[in-house]
Amino acid sequence: MRQDIEFNTEDGVTLRGWWYPGNGDGATVVMAHGFSATKEMYLDGFAEVFAEAGLNVLVYDNRCLGESGGEPRGEIDPWMQVRDYRDAITWASQRDDVNAERIGIWGSSYSGGHVLMVAAMDRRVKCVVSQVPLVHGGINASRLVRADLLRELRRNCDADRVARYNGEAPAMVPVVAEKEGDPCVLPTADSTEFFLQIPPERTKHWRNECTLRSVDLFASYEPGFYAPLITPTPVMVAAAVGDVLTPFDVTASVFEKMLQPKKFVTLPGGHFDAYVDEAFAISAPQQRDWFRAHLAA
């Protein structure tokens, strides 16, 4: 029963995705994926679990990625993606089959940080689930990239800023390395495995590149600072004990700053294990129940 949909953001970008109809009570979950990822990369699994429980689900590709519009392609601007979540809520809330007082949001990895910010800023959100979230871009960047390479990266970002100011096309960089040791944004073995070894039908709208500016924005993105402001909106955080991309200890420390109502779910494995198999079987039902409990009439 999944339907292809599209809607426009306030600044005129067309976002495309899927609509899963619920049981008619109007409770709705809005979802988008993480850094560079597209909706086919296992978001359908979560959406189906939520829809089977009677929830409407809106899943969409972030701007400049996948099937959504936006230029330049591969631009991953967290602040624009946060604004797009809010536009997605606005679009959904105007549908006849949606109860605007019963909207929740879901995010994972990069968008796991976005939903914390949206929940802190937008009281239309009545419930939030944040899975393996990026909560401190600066800490993550320092753990992922050697200090000397990080300095070089910053110099390259500065040079790219000058070039773009003078009208040149944005510099591009691979998301993951095609060959071990090559420069990329996500230099972990599990990142490479996730993006390059999952079935091709799940990567048909994904491109292994993003703008260098996206890396600059990543390193200065700090959604964890918004954590204490989410209350009184109920928030669930799911973190993986073996996560090296968005480390468990960093996520747990931010969760401690959140106020009630809140729930922490510990998942086995690493960052990308959260989408499949054992970790999915643990977290998806708990996420479903969290939404149902807090979006109830």
Helices and strands as residue ranges (DSSP letters): E 3-8, E 14-20, E 28-32, H 43-52, E 56-60, H 78-93, E 103-108, H 110-121, E 125-131, H 137-144, H 147-165, E 172-173, H 189-197, G 200-202, E 210-211, H 212-219, G 223-229, E 235-240, H 248-257, E 262-267, G 271-275, H 277-294
